[in-house]
């Protein structure tokens, strides 16, 4: 489930922010 949320977030935010999302995950 976390993977699905992360992917959805990556699609909405820039690649740079994606790193922050995965780190907080």
PASEBA-1860 file (N, C-alpha, C; in nm, 3 decimals):
! residues 25
1> XXXXXXXX> 0.085/-0.120/0.000/0.000/0.000/0.000/0.088/0.125/0.000 ~ 0.193/0.121/0.079/0.285/0.235/0.085/0.345/0.261/-0.053 ~ 0.374/0.152/-0.126/0.432/0.168/-0.259/0.335/0.242/-0.351 ~ 0.209/0.207/-0.343/0.107/0.271/-0.427/0.100/0.421/-0.396 ~ 0.101/0.456/-0.269/0.093/0.597/-0.230/0.217/0.671/-0.278 ~ 0.333/0.607/-0.265/0.457/0.672/-0.307/0.454/0.699/-0.457 ~ 0.412/0.599/-0.533/0.407/0.616/-0.679/0.312/0.729/-0.716 ~ 0.199/0.733/-0.651/0.101/0.837/-0.680/0.159/0.975/-0.649
9> XXXXXXXX> 0.234/0.983/-0.540/0.294/1.110/-0.501/0.400/1.151/-0.602 ~ 0.480/1.055/-0.646/0.587/1.086/-0.742/0.527/1.143/-0.870 ~ 0.409/1.095/-0.905/0.346/1.141/-1.029/0.298/1.285/-1.015 ~ 0.281/1.331/-0.893/0.230/1.467/-0.873/0.341/1.567/-0.840 ~ 0.450/1.519/-0.781/0.557/1.610/-0.741/0.682/1.591/-0.827 ~ 0.772/1.688/-0.829/0.896/1.681/-0.906/0.985/1.568/-0.858 ~ 1.079/1.520/-0.942/1.171/1.411/-0.906/1.249/1.443/-0.779 ~ 1.286/1.568/-0.758/1.363/1.607/-0.640/1.285/1.581/-0.513
17> XXXXXXXX> 1.156/1.615/-0.516/1.071/1.595/-0.398/1.049/1.447/-0.374 ~ 1.054/1.368/-0.480/1.030/1.224/-0.468/1.129/1.162/-0.369 ~ 1.253/1.207/-0.372/1.355/1.152/-0.281/1.312/1.175/-0.137 ~ 1.258/1.292/-0.109/1.214/1.325/0.027/1.101/1.233/0.069 ~ 1.009/1.207/-0.024/0.894/1.122/0.007/0.942/0.982/0.041 ~ 1.033/0.927/-0.040/1.080/0.792/-0.015/1.159/0.787/0.116 ~ 1.231/0.894/0.147/1.310/0.896/0.270/1.218/0.897/0.393 ~ 1.112/0.974/0.386/1.017/0.981/0.499/0.938/0.852/0.510
25> X> 0.921/0.784/0.397/0.847/0.659/0.399/0.922/0.558/0.484
END
